[in-house]
Amino acid sequence: MSRMVRKQIVMEPELERELAARARVLGVSQSALVRDAIDQYLHEGVTELERKRAWEQALDMMRRAEELETGSGGRKWTREEIHER
C-alpha cells in the first residue's frame, strides 16, 4: 500500500452511526469504507452525477415550456381523436 495522508472530516451523528454499523457488518474499518466511497464517487460516480444534472436540465426545460404554454399550442384535441375520424 502506498503512503497514506491523514484527513479529518465532519459528519452528522446519524451518518457516523450508520458508517460504524456498516463497517462492523463488513468487518472493515470506517476509514476503509470512507476511502472506498470516495474512490467510487471520483471514478464511477461521475456518470451518475452527469445523469442527475442532465435530468435536472430536462425538467427545467419542461417547466419553462409549460410556463410559456408551448407544446400543444392550446389545442384541445388529441392525435387519437383525429385518427378516429
mmCIF file as gemmi writes it, N, C-alpha and C atoms, coordinates in Angstrom:
data_model
loop_
_atom_site.group_PDB
_atom_site.id
_atom_site.type_symbol
_atom_site.label_atom_id
_atom_site.label_alt_id
_atom_site.label_comp_id
_atom_site.label_asym_id
_atom_site.label_entity_id
_atom_site.label_seq_id
_atom_site.pdbx_PDB_ins_code
_atom_site.Cartn_x
_atom_site.Cartn_y
_atom_site.Cartn_z
_atom_site.occupancy
_atom_site.B_iso_or_equiv
_atom_site.pdbx_formal_charge
_atom_site.auth_seq_id
_atom_site.auth_asym_id
_atom_site.pdbx_PDB_model_num
ATOM 1 N N . MET Axp A 1 ? 0.835 -1.176 0 1 0 ? 1 A 1
ATOM 2 C CA . MET Axp A 1 ? 0 0 0 1 0 ? 1 A 1
ATOM 3 C C . MET Axp A 1 ? 0.881 1.24 0 1 0 ? 1 A 1
ATOM 4 N N . SER Axp A 2 ? 0.449 2.235 -0.721 1 0 ? 2 A 1
ATOM 5 C CA . SER Axp A 2 ? 1.233 3.468 -0.781 1 0 ? 2 A 1
ATOM 6 C C . SER Axp A 2 ? 1.054 4.285 0.49 1 0 ? 2 A 1
ATOM 7 N N . ARG Axp A 3 ? 1.835 5.317 0.595 1 0 ? 3 A 1
ATOM 8 C CA . ARG Axp A 3 ? 1.797 6.202 1.762 1 0 ? 3 A 1
ATOM 9 C C . ARG Axp A 3 ? 0.405 6.823 1.882 1 0 ? 3 A 1
ATOM 10 N N . MET Axp A 4 ? -0.115 6.867 3.093 1 0 ? 4 A 1
ATOM 11 C CA . MET Axp A 4 ? -1.446 7.431 3.345 1 0 ? 4 A 1
ATOM 12 C C . MET Axp A 4 ? -1.318 8.872 3.822 1 0 ? 4 A 1
ATOM 13 N N . VAL Axp A 5 ? -2.331 9.668 3.561 1 0 ? 5 A 1
ATOM 14 C CA . VAL Axp A 5 ? -2.415 11.048 4.022 1 0 ? 5 A 1
ATOM 15 C C . VAL Axp A 5 ? -3.599 11.128 4.975 1 0 ? 5 A 1
ATOM 16 N N . ARG Axp A 6 ? -3.392 11.692 6.127 1 0 ? 6 A 1
ATOM 17 C CA . ARG Axp A 6 ? -4.457 11.794 7.13 1 0 ? 6 A 1
ATOM 18 C C . ARG Axp A 6 ? -5.38 12.961 6.794 1 0 ? 6 A 1
ATOM 19 N N . LYS Axp A 7 ? -6.688 12.697 6.845 1 0 ? 7 A 1
ATOM 20 C CA . LYS Axp A 7 ? -7.701 13.729 6.627 1 0 ? 7 A 1
ATOM 21 C C . LYS Axp A 7 ? -8.697 13.666 7.769 1 0 ? 7 A 1
ATOM 22 N N . GLN Axp A 8 ? -9.263 14.787 8.107 1 0 ? 8 A 1
ATOM 23 C CA . GLN Axp A 8 ? -10.284 14.83 9.145 1 0 ? 8 A 1
ATOM 24 C C . GLN Axp A 8 ? -11.569 15.32 8.506 1 0 ? 8 A 1
ATOM 25 N N . ILE Axp A 9 ? -12.677 14.629 8.777 1 0 ? 9 A 1
ATOM 26 C CA . ILE Axp A 9 ? -13.961 15.035 8.214 1 0 ? 9 A 1
ATOM 27 C C . ILE Axp A 9 ? -14.967 15.242 9.332 1 0 ? 9 A 1
ATOM 28 N N . VAL Axp A 10 ? -16.006 15.978 9.047 1 0 ? 10 A 1
ATOM 29 C CA . VAL Axp A 10 ? -17.078 16.239 9.991 1 0 ? 10 A 1
ATOM 30 C C . VAL Axp A 10 ? -18.358 15.705 9.371 1 0 ? 10 A 1
ATOM 31 N N . MET Axp A 11 ? -19.161 14.985 10.182 1 0 ? 11 A 1
ATOM 32 C CA . MET Axp A 11 ? -20.416 14.437 9.669 1 0 ? 11 A 1
ATOM 33 C C . MET Axp A 11 ? -21.477 14.466 10.75 1 0 ? 11 A 1
ATOM 34 N N . GLU Axp A 12 ? -22.705 14.339 10.32 1 0 ? 12 A 1
ATOM 35 C CA . GLU Axp A 12 ? -23.837 14.278 11.24 1 0 ? 12 A 1
ATOM 36 C C . GLU Axp A 12 ? -23.736 13.017 12.095 1 0 ? 12 A 1
ATOM 37 N N . PRO Axp A 13 ? -24.211 13.061 13.34 1 0 ? 13 A 1
ATOM 38 C CA . PRO Axp A 13 ? -24.153 11.879 14.206 1 0 ? 13 A 1
ATOM 39 C C . PRO Axp A 13 ? -24.835 10.649 13.608 1 0 ? 13 A 1
ATOM 40 N N . GLU Axp A 14 ? -25.955 10.83 12.953 1 0 ? 14 A 1
ATOM 41 C CA . GLU Axp A 14 ? -26.658 9.681 12.348 1 0 ? 14 A 1
ATOM 42 C C . GLU Axp A 14 ? -25.805 9.023 11.263 1 0 ? 14 A 1
ATOM 43 N N . LEU Axp A 15 ? -25.131 9.835 10.459 1 0 ? 15 A 1
ATOM 44 C CA . LEU Axp A 15 ? -24.255 9.291 9.423 1 0 ? 15 A 1
ATOM 45 C C . LEU Axp A 15 ? -23.095 8.525 10.058 1 0 ? 15 A 1
ATOM 46 N N . GLU Axp A 16 ? -22.566 9.039 11.163 1 0 ? 16 A 1
ATOM 47 C CA . GLU Axp A 16 ? -21.472 8.357 11.847 1 0 ? 16 A 1
ATOM 48 C C . GLU Axp A 16 ? -21.94 7.005 12.388 1 0 ? 16 A 1
ATOM 49 N N . ARG Axp A 17 ? -23.157 6.966 12.924 1 0 ? 17 A 1
ATOM 50 C CA . ARG Axp A 17 ? -23.697 5.697 13.433 1 0 ? 17 A 1
ATOM 51 C C . ARG Axp A 17 ? -23.861 4.691 12.299 1 0 ? 17 A 1
ATOM 52 N N . GLU Axp A 18 ? -24.382 5.155 11.171 1 0 ? 18 A 1
ATOM 53 C CA . GLU Axp A 18 ? -24.561 4.264 10.018 1 0 ? 18 A 1
ATOM 54 C C . GLU Axp A 18 ? -23.216 3.769 9.495 1 0 ? 18 A 1
ATOM 55 N N . LEU Axp A 19 ? -22.237 4.656 9.445 1 0 ? 19 A 1
ATOM 56 C CA . LEU Axp A 19 ? -20.902 4.279 8.989 1 0 ? 19 A 1
ATOM 57 C C . LEU Axp A 19 ? -20.302 3.225 9.911 1 0 ? 19 A 1
ATOM 58 N N . ALA Axp A 20 ? -20.407 3.443 11.214 1 0 ? 20 A 1
ATOM 59 C CA . ALA Axp A 20 ? -19.866 2.489 12.181 1 0 ? 20 A 1
ATOM 60 C C . ALA Axp A 20 ? -20.565 1.133 12.054 1 0 ? 20 A 1
ATOM 61 N N . ALA Axp A 21 ? -21.877 1.146 11.925 1 0 ? 21 A 1
ATOM 62 C CA . ALA Axp A 21 ? -22.628 -0.106 11.809 1 0 ? 21 A 1
ATOM 63 C C . ALA Axp A 21 ? -22.241 -0.855 10.534 1 0 ? 21 A 1
ATOM 64 N N . ARG Axp A 22 ? -22.13 -0.137 9.42 1 0 ? 22 A 1
ATOM 65 C CA . ARG Axp A 22 ? -21.769 -0.786 8.149 1 0 ? 22 A 1
ATOM 66 C C . ARG Axp A 22 ? -20.366 -1.365 8.219 1 0 ? 22 A 1
ATOM 67 N N . ALA Axp A 23 ? -19.448 -0.631 8.821 1 0 ? 23 A 1
ATOM 68 C CA . ALA Axp A 23 ? -18.072 -1.121 8.965 1 0 ? 23 A 1
ATOM 69 C C . ALA Axp A 23 ? -18.048 -2.404 9.791 1 0 ? 23 A 1
ATOM 70 N N . ARG Axp A 24 ? -18.833 -2.444 10.876 1 0 ? 24 A 1
ATOM 71 C CA . ARG Axp A 24 ? -18.905 -3.663 11.694 1 0 ? 24 A 1
ATOM 72 C C . ARG Axp A 24 ? -19.44 -4.844 10.895 1 0 ? 24 A 1
ATOM 73 N N . VAL Axp A 25 ? -20.52 -4.616 10.163 1 0 ? 25 A 1
ATOM 74 C CA . VAL Axp A 25 ? -21.139 -5.687 9.365 1 0 ? 25 A 1
ATOM 75 C C . VAL Axp A 25 ? -20.154 -6.23 8.329 1 0 ? 25 A 1
ATOM 76 N N . LEU Axp A 26 ? -19.429 -5.331 7.693 1 0 ? 26 A 1
ATOM 77 C CA . LEU Axp A 26 ? -18.497 -5.739 6.638 1 0 ? 26 A 1
ATOM 78 C C . LEU Axp A 26 ? -17.149 -6.194 7.189 1 0 ? 26 A 1
ATOM 79 N N . GLY Axp A 27 ? -16.894 -5.907 8.452 1 0 ? 27 A 1
ATOM 80 C CA . GLY Axp A 27 ? -15.619 -6.303 9.054 1 0 ? 27 A 1
ATOM 81 C C . GLY Axp A 27 ? -14.44 -5.501 8.547 1 0 ? 27 A 1
ATOM 82 N N . VAL Axp A 28 ? -14.684 -4.225 8.26 1 0 ? 28 A 1
ATOM 83 C CA . VAL Axp A 28 ? -13.608 -3.336 7.8 1 0 ? 28 A 1
ATOM 84 C C . VAL Axp A 28 ? -13.613 -2.089 8.67 1 0 ? 28 A 1
ATOM 85 N N . SER Axp A 29 ? -12.581 -1.286 8.533 1 0 ? 29 A 1
ATOM 86 C CA . SER Axp A 29 ? -12.526 -0.046 9.299 1 0 ? 29 A 1
ATOM 87 C C . SER Axp A 29 ? -13.41 1.023 8.653 1 0 ? 29 A 1
ATOM 88 N N . GLN Axp A 30 ? -13.789 1.994 9.462 1 0 ? 30 A 1
ATOM 89 C CA . GLN Axp A 30 ? -14.555 3.116 8.919 1 0 ? 30 A 1
ATOM 90 C C . GLN Axp A 30 ? -13.726 3.866 7.879 1 0 ? 30 A 1
ATOM 91 N N . SER Axp A 31 ? -12.431 3.972 8.126 1 0 ? 31 A 1
ATOM 92 C CA . SER Axp A 31 ? -11.55 4.647 7.168 1 0 ? 31 A 1
ATOM 93 C C . SER Axp A 31 ? -11.555 3.944 5.819 1 0 ? 31 A 1
ATOM 94 N N . ALA Axp A 32 ? -11.543 2.612 5.839 1 0 ? 32 A 1
ATOM 95 C CA . ALA Axp A 32 ? -11.566 1.851 4.587 1 0 ? 32 A 1
ATOM 96 C C . ALA Axp A 32 ? -12.865 2.116 3.833 1 0 ? 32 A 1
ATOM 97 N N . LEU Axp A 33 ? -13.984 2.166 4.566 1 0 ? 33 A 1
ATOM 98 C CA . LEU Axp A 33 ? -15.265 2.462 3.916 1 0 ? 33 A 1
ATOM 99 C C . LEU Axp A 33 ? -15.269 3.849 3.292 1 0 ? 33 A 1
ATOM 100 N N . VAL Axp A 34 ? -14.746 4.819 4.024 1 0 ? 34 A 1
ATOM 101 C CA . VAL Axp A 34 ? -14.693 6.197 3.509 1 0 ? 34 A 1
ATOM 102 C C . VAL Axp A 34 ? -13.807 6.254 2.269 1 0 ? 34 A 1
ATOM 103 N N . ARG Axp A 35 ? -12.65 5.6 2.317 1 0 ? 35 A 1
ATOM 104 C CA . ARG Axp A 35 ? -11.757 5.587 1.145 1 0 ? 35 A 1
ATOM 105 C C . ARG Axp A 35 ? -12.452 4.949 -0.058 1 0 ? 35 A 1
ATOM 106 N N . ASP Axp A 36 ? -13.125 3.822 0.171 1 0 ? 36 A 1
ATOM 107 C CA . ASP Axp A 36 ? -13.831 3.148 -0.929 1 0 ? 36 A 1
ATOM 108 C C . ASP Axp A 36 ? -14.93 4.032 -1.507 1 0 ? 36 A 1
ATOM 109 N N . ALA Axp A 37 ? -15.675 4.708 -0.618 1 0 ? 37 A 1
ATOM 110 C CA . ALA Axp A 37 ? -16.759 5.581 -1.077 1 0 ? 37 A 1
ATOM 111 C C . ALA Axp A 37 ? -16.217 6.747 -1.906 1 0 ? 37 A 1
ATOM 112 N N . ILE Axp A 38 ? -15.126 7.336 -1.444 1 0 ? 38 A 1
ATOM 113 C CA . ILE Axp A 38 ? -14.52 8.443 -2.192 1 0 ? 38 A 1
ATOM 114 C C . ILE Axp A 38 ? -14.009 7.959 -3.543 1 0 ? 38 A 1
ATOM 115 N N . ASP Axp A 39 ? -13.345 6.808 -3.539 1 0 ? 39 A 1
ATOM 116 C CA . ASP Axp A 39 ? -12.833 6.254 -4.789 1 0 ? 39 A 1
ATOM 117 C C . ASP Axp A 39 ? -13.967 5.995 -5.769 1 0 ? 39 A 1
ATOM 118 N N . GLN Axp A 40 ? -15.047 5.402 -5.278 1 0 ? 40 A 1
ATOM 119 C CA . GLN Axp A 40 ? -16.186 5.12 -6.148 1 0 ? 40 A 1
ATOM 120 C C . GLN Axp A 40 ? -16.799 6.413 -6.671 1 0 ? 40 A 1
ATOM 121 N N . TYR Axp A 41 ? -16.966 7.389 -5.81 1 0 ? 41 A 1
ATOM 122 C CA . TYR Axp A 41 ? -17.537 8.674 -6.22 1 0 ? 41 A 1
ATOM 123 C C . TYR Axp A 41 ? -16.682 9.343 -7.291 1 0 ? 41 A 1
ATOM 124 N N . LEU Axp A 42 ? -15.379 9.342 -7.083 1 0 ? 42 A 1
ATOM 125 C CA . LEU Axp A 42 ? -14.494 10.027 -8.018 1 0 ? 42 A 1
ATOM 126 C C . LEU Axp A 42 ? -14.356 9.311 -9.351 1 0 ? 42 A 1
ATOM 127 N N . HIS Axp A 43 ? -14.443 7.98 -9.345 1 0 ? 43 A 1
ATOM 128 C CA . HIS Axp A 43 ? -14.194 7.239 -10.578 1 0 ? 43 A 1
ATOM 129 C C . HIS Axp A 43 ? -15.44 6.676 -11.244 1 0 ? 43 A 1
ATOM 130 N N . GLU Axp A 44 ? -16.457 6.363 -10.471 1 0 ? 44 A 1
ATOM 131 C CA . GLU Axp A 44 ? -17.671 5.801 -11.046 1 0 ? 44 A 1
ATOM 132 C C . GLU Axp A 44 ? -18.859 6.737 -10.896 1 0 ? 44 A 1
ATOM 133 N N . GLY Axp A 45 ? -18.851 7.548 -9.857 1 0 ? 45 A 1
ATOM 134 C CA . GLY Axp A 45 ? -19.978 8.412 -9.548 1 0 ? 45 A 1
ATOM 135 C C . GLY Axp A 45 ? -20.147 9.576 -10.497 1 0 ? 45 A 1
ATOM 136 N N . VAL Axp A 46 ? -19.134 9.873 -11.277 1 0 ? 46 A 1
ATOM 137 C CA . VAL Axp A 46 ? -19.221 10.993 -12.197 1 0 ? 46 A 1
ATOM 138 C C . VAL Axp A 46 ? -20.359 10.768 -13.184 1 0 ? 46 A 1
ATOM 139 N N . THR Axp A 47 ? -20.505 9.568 -13.673 1 0 ? 47 A 1
ATOM 140 C CA . THR Axp A 47 ? -21.557 9.264 -14.629 1 0 ? 47 A 1
ATOM 141 C C . THR Axp A 47 ? -22.924 9.512 -14.005 1 0 ? 47 A 1
ATOM 142 N N . GLU Axp A 48 ? -23.125 9.072 -12.77 1 0 ? 48 A 1
ATOM 143 C CA . GLU Axp A 48 ? -24.391 9.29 -12.077 1 0 ? 48 A 1
ATOM 144 C C . GLU Axp A 48 ? -24.649 10.779 -11.873 1 0 ? 48 A 1
ATOM 145 N N . LEU Axp A 49 ? -23.616 11.529 -11.504 1 0 ? 49 A 1
ATOM 146 C CA . LEU Axp A 49 ? -23.755 12.966 -11.323 1 0 ? 49 A 1
ATOM 147 C C . LEU Axp A 49 ? -24.133 13.63 -12.644 1 0 ? 49 A 1
ATOM 148 N N . GLU Axp A 50 ? -23.514 13.21 -13.727 1 0 ? 50 A 1
ATOM 149 C CA . GLU Axp A 50 ? -23.843 13.771 -15.04 1 0 ? 50 A 1
ATOM 150 C C . GLU Axp A 50 ? -25.283 13.45 -15.422 1 0 ? 50 A 1
ATOM 151 N N . ARG Axp A 51 ? -25.731 12.217 -15.121 1 0 ? 51 A 1
ATOM 152 C CA . ARG Axp A 51 ? -27.126 11.855 -15.403 1 0 ? 51 A 1
ATOM 153 C C . ARG Axp A 51 ? -28.092 12.706 -14.601 1 0 ? 51 A 1
ATOM 154 N N . LYS Axp A 52 ? -27.763 12.945 -13.342 1 0 ? 52 A 1
ATOM 155 C CA . LYS Axp A 52 ? -28.629 13.757 -12.494 1 0 ? 52 A 1
ATOM 156 C C . LYS Axp A 52 ? -28.711 15.181 -13.031 1 0 ? 52 A 1
ATOM 157 N N . ARG Axp A 53 ? -27.586 15.746 -13.41 1 0 ? 53 A 1
ATOM 158 C CA . ARG Axp A 53 ? -27.584 17.107 -13.961 1 0 ? 53 A 1
ATOM 159 C C . ARG Axp A 53 ? -28.385 17.178 -15.262 1 0 ? 53 A 1
ATOM 160 N N . ALA Axp A 54 ? -28.236 16.178 -16.112 1 0 ? 54 A 1
ATOM 161 C CA . ALA Axp A 54 ? -28.979 16.157 -17.377 1 0 ? 54 A 1
ATOM 162 C C . ALA Axp A 54 ? -30.476 16.082 -17.107 1 0 ? 54 A 1
ATOM 163 N N . TRP Axp A 55 ? -30.879 15.253 -16.145 1 0 ? 55 A 1
ATOM 164 C CA . TRP Axp A 55 ? -32.296 15.131 -15.805 1 0 ? 55 A 1
ATOM 165 C C . TRP Axp A 55 ? -32.823 16.451 -15.255 1 0 ? 55 A 1
ATOM 166 N N . GLU Axp A 56 ? -32.052 17.125 -14.4 1 0 ? 56 A 1
ATOM 167 C CA . GLU Axp A 56 ? -32.466 18.415 -13.855 1 0 ? 56 A 1
ATOM 168 C C . GLU Axp A 56 ? -32.616 19.444 -14.965 1 0 ? 56 A 1
ATOM 169 N N . GLN Axp A 57 ? -31.727 19.416 -15.952 1 0 ? 57 A 1
ATOM 170 C CA . GLN Axp A 57 ? -31.824 20.336 -17.086 1 0 ? 57 A 1
ATOM 171 C C . GLN Axp A 57 ? -33.073 20.039 -17.91 1 0 ? 57 A 1
ATOM 172 N N . ALA Axp A 58 ? -33.371 18.761 -18.118 1 0 ? 58 A 1
ATOM 173 C CA . ALA Axp A 58 ? -34.568 18.389 -18.873 1 0 ? 58 A 1
ATOM 174 C C . ALA Axp A 58 ? -35.828 18.841 -18.141 1 0 ? 58 A 1
ATOM 175 N N . LEU Axp A 59 ? -35.873 18.637 -16.828 1 0 ? 59 A 1
ATOM 176 C CA . LEU Axp A 59 ? -37.031 19.087 -16.049 1 0 ? 59 A 1
ATOM 177 C C . LEU Axp A 59 ? -37.189 20.598 -16.125 1 0 ? 59 A 1
ATOM 178 N N . ASP Axp A 60 ? -36.076 21.313 -16.041 1 0 ? 60 A 1
ATOM 179 C CA . ASP Axp A 60 ? -36.114 22.764 -16.129 1 0 ? 60 A 1
ATOM 180 C C . ASP Axp A 60 ? -36.661 23.204 -17.488 1 0 ? 60 A 1
ATOM 181 N N . MET Axp A 61 ? -36.223 22.544 -18.545 1 0 ? 61 A 1
ATOM 182 C CA . MET Axp A 61 ? -36.704 22.867 -19.882 1 0 ? 61 A 1
ATOM 183 C C . MET Axp A 61 ? -38.209 22.612 -19.997 1 0 ? 61 A 1
ATOM 184 N N . MET Axp A 62 ? -38.671 21.496 -19.414 1 0 ? 62 A 1
ATOM 185 C CA . MET Axp A 62 ? -40.107 21.19 -19.457 1 0 ? 62 A 1
ATOM 186 C C . MET Axp A 62 ? -40.915 22.217 -18.671 1 0 ? 62 A 1
ATOM 187 N N . ARG Axp A 63 ? -40.393 22.644 -17.53 1 0 ? 63 A 1
ATOM 188 C CA . ARG Axp A 63 ? -41.088 23.663 -16.727 1 0 ? 63 A 1
ATOM 189 C C . ARG Axp A 63 ? -41.186 24.98 -17.492 1 0 ? 63 A 1
ATOM 190 N N . ARG Axp A 64 ? -40.085 25.358 -18.148 1 0 ? 64 A 1
ATOM 191 C CA . ARG Axp A 64 ? -40.105 26.602 -18.919 1 0 ? 64 A 1
ATOM 192 C C . ARG Axp A 64 ? -41.085 26.508 -20.077 1 0 ? 64 A 1
ATOM 193 N N . ALA Axp A 65 ? -41.133 25.353 -20.743 1 0 ? 65 A 1
ATOM 194 C CA . ALA Axp A 65 ? -42.075 25.163 -21.851 1 0 ? 65 A 1
ATOM 195 C C . ALA Axp A 65 ? -43.503 25.262 -21.344 1 0 ? 65 A 1
ATOM 196 N N . GLU Axp A 66 ? -43.763 24.706 -20.177 1 0 ? 66 A 1
ATOM 197 C CA . GLU Axp A 66 ? -45.108 24.773 -19.6 1 0 ? 66 A 1
ATOM 198 C C . GLU Axp A 66 ? -45.477 26.207 -19.258 1 0 ? 66 A 1
ATOM 199 N N . GLU Axp A 67 ? -44.525 26.965 -18.695 1 0 ? 67 A 1
ATOM 200 C CA . GLU Axp A 67 ? -44.779 28.364 -18.353 1 0 ? 67 A 1
ATOM 201 C C . GLU Axp A 67 ? -45.065 29.193 -19.605 1 0 ? 67 A 1
ATOM 202 N N . LEU Axp A 68 ? -44.377 28.88 -20.693 1 0 ? 68 A 1
ATOM 203 C CA . LEU Axp A 68 ? -44.573 29.608 -21.95 1 0 ? 68 A 1
ATOM 204 C C . LEU Axp A 68 ? -45.758 29.071 -22.733 1 0 ? 68 A 1
ATOM 205 N N . GLU Axp A 69 ? -46.374 28.006 -22.207 1 0 ? 69 A 1
ATOM 206 C CA . GLU Axp A 69 ? -47.522 27.355 -22.843 1 0 ? 69 A 1
ATOM 207 C C . GLU Axp A 69 ? -47.196 26.911 -24.262 1 0 ? 69 A 1
ATOM 208 N N . THR Axp A 70 ? -46.008 26.358 -24.437 1 0 ? 70 A 1
ATOM 209 C CA . THR Axp A 70 ? -45.647 25.783 -25.722 1 0 ? 70 A 1
ATOM 210 C C . THR Axp A 70 ? -45.993 24.302 -25.69 1 0 ? 70 A 1
ATOM 211 N N . GLY Axp A 71 ? -45.926 23.678 -26.795 1 0 ? 71 A 1
ATOM 212 C CA . GLY Axp A 71 ? -46.221 22.246 -26.855 1 0 ? 71 A 1
ATOM 213 C C . GLY Axp A 71 ? -47.511 22.006 -27.599 1 0 ? 71 A 1
ATOM 214 N N . SER Axp A 72 ? -48.641 22.013 -26.903 1 0 ? 72 A 1
ATOM 215 C CA . SER Axp A 72 ? -49.919 21.718 -27.552 1 0 ? 72 A 1
ATOM 216 C C . SER Axp A 72 ? -50.422 22.895 -28.365 1 0 ? 72 A 1
ATOM 217 N N . GLY Axp A 73 ? -49.882 24.066 -28.129 1 0 ? 73 A 1
ATOM 218 C CA . GLY Axp A 73 ? -50.344 25.243 -28.862 1 0 ? 73 A 1
ATOM 219 C C . GLY Axp A 73 ? -51.77 25.609 -28.496 1 0 ? 73 A 1
ATOM 220 N N . GLY Axp A 74 ? -52.245 25.107 -27.383 1 0 ? 74 A 1
ATOM 221 C CA . GLY Axp A 74 ? -53.602 25.423 -26.955 1 0 ? 74 A 1
ATOM 222 C C . GLY Axp A 74 ? -54.657 24.513 -27.574 1 0 ? 74 A 1
ATOM 223 N N . ARG Axp A 75 ? -54.217 23.533 -28.359 1 0 ? 75 A 1
ATOM 224 C CA . ARG Axp A 75 ? -55.187 22.629 -28.977 1 0 ? 75 A 1
ATOM 225 C C . ARG Axp A 75 ? -55.9 21.814 -27.907 1 0 ? 75 A 1
ATOM 226 N N . LYS Axp A 76 ? -57.168 21.543 -28.153 1 0 ? 76 A 1
ATOM 227 C CA . LYS Axp A 76 ? -57.953 20.766 -27.209 1 0 ? 76 A 1
ATOM 228 C C . LYS Axp A 76 ? -58.159 19.331 -27.697 1 0 ? 76 A 1
ATOM 229 N N . TRP Axp A 77 ? -57.692 19.016 -28.908 1 0 ? 77 A 1
ATOM 230 C CA . TRP Axp A 77 ? -57.864 17.673 -29.452 1 0 ? 77 A 1
ATOM 231 C C . TRP Axp A 77 ? -56.588 16.863 -29.279 1 0 ? 77 A 1
ATOM 232 N N . THR Axp A 78 ? -56.745 15.57 -29.38 1 0 ? 78 A 1
ATOM 233 C CA . THR Axp A 78 ? -55.591 14.684 -29.311 1 0 ? 78 A 1
ATOM 234 C C . THR Axp A 78 ? -55.364 14.041 -30.664 1 0 ? 78 A 1
ATOM 235 N N . ARG Axp A 79 ? -54.205 13.514 -30.864 1 0 ? 79 A 1
ATOM 236 C CA . ARG Axp A 79 ? -53.87 12.849 -32.119 1 0 ? 79 A 1
ATOM 237 C C . ARG Axp A 79 ? -54.81 11.666 -32.37 1 0 ? 79 A 1
ATOM 238 N N . GLU Axp A 80 ? -55.151 10.951 -31.31 1 0 ? 80 A 1
ATOM 239 C CA . GLU Axp A 80 ? -56.026 9.796 -31.428 1 0 ? 80 A 1
ATOM 240 C C . GLU Axp A 80 ? -57.4 10.201 -31.929 1 0 ? 80 A 1
ATOM 241 N N . GLU Axp A 81 ? -57.904 11.358 -31.465 1 0 ? 81 A 1
ATOM 242 C CA . GLU Axp A 81 ? -59.229 11.831 -31.904 1 0 ? 81 A 1
ATOM 243 C C . GLU Axp A 81 ? -59.225 12.132 -33.39 1 0 ? 81 A 1
ATOM 244 N N . ILE Axp A 82 ? -58.161 12.665 -33.905 1 0 ? 82 A 1
ATOM 245 C CA . ILE Axp A 82 ? -58.085 12.987 -35.327 1 0 ? 82 A 1
ATOM 246 C C . ILE Axp A 82 ? -58.09 11.694 -36.152 1 0 ? 82 A 1
ATOM 247 N N . HIS Axp A 83 ? -57.382 10.702 -35.709 1 0 ? 83 A 1
ATOM 248 C CA . HIS Axp A 83 ? -57.291 9.461 -36.469 1 0 ? 83 A 1
ATOM 249 C C . HIS Axp A 83 ? -58.528 8.607 -36.373 1 0 ? 83 A 1
ATOM 250 N N . GLU Axp A 84 ? -59.44 8.918 -35.431 1 0 ? 84 A 1
ATOM 251 C CA . GLU Axp A 84 ? -60.694 8.192 -35.327 1 0 ? 84 A 1
ATOM 252 C C . GLU Axp A 84 ? -61.645 8.594 -36.437 1 0 ? 84 A 1
ATOM 253 N N . ARG Axp A 85 ? -61.521 9.77 -36.95 1 0 ? 85 A 1
ATOM 254 C CA . ARG Axp A 85 ? -62.475 10.317 -37.957 1 0 ? 85 A 1
ATOM 255 C C . ARG Axp A 85 ? -62.252 9.753 -39.299 1 0 ? 85 A 1
